Amino acid sequence: MFNKVILAGNLVRDIELRYSGQTPIGNTAIATNRKYKTATGEQKEEVMFIDITFWGRTAEIANQYLQKGSKVLIEGRLVLESWEKDGQRKSKHSISVETMQMLGNREANGGGYQAQQQPQQQPSNFPEIVIEDMEIPF
């Protein structure tokens, strides 16, 4: 059997971080959309809101760098959550996030999550090599 979900979208709200023992758990939701044309040629847009849960170090990183509106790509598995409220059995599907990739720029995701690349200094005993575009064989 195979249970894998990949979604890209925007966070609907800030992450609610809590701990279960020593394990960090982050809850939020992601909004995804789909644009399509109806049989009559009318443009429509469908928006889907899906609850997601981050676990462990991923939850802490997501809480630190992501906020409402942040673009993110998540990969995880579909989970059925069920509970009882007022004597009625309730359930919903959500995503348990296994991997996450932050999309967009630093400013859009709260700043600071992308590592700043330091310019590499060439050792002084090696001459600087300049390659012209015409010298590249492809």
HELIX and SHEET records of a PDB file:
HELIX    1   1 GLY A   56  TYR A   65  1                                  10    
HELIX    2   2 GLU A  107  ASN A  109  5                                   3    
HELIX    3   3 ASP A  133  GLU A  135  5                                   3    
SHEET    1   A 6 GLU A  16  SER A  20  0                                        
SHEET    2   A 6 THR A  23  LYS A  37 -1                                        
SHEET    3   A 6 VAL A   5  LEU A  11 -1                                        
SHEET    4   A 6 LYS A  71  LYS A  85 -1                                        
SHEET    5   A 6 GLN A  88  MET A 102 -1                                        
SHEET    6   A 6 GLN A  43  TRP A  55  1                                        
END                                                                             
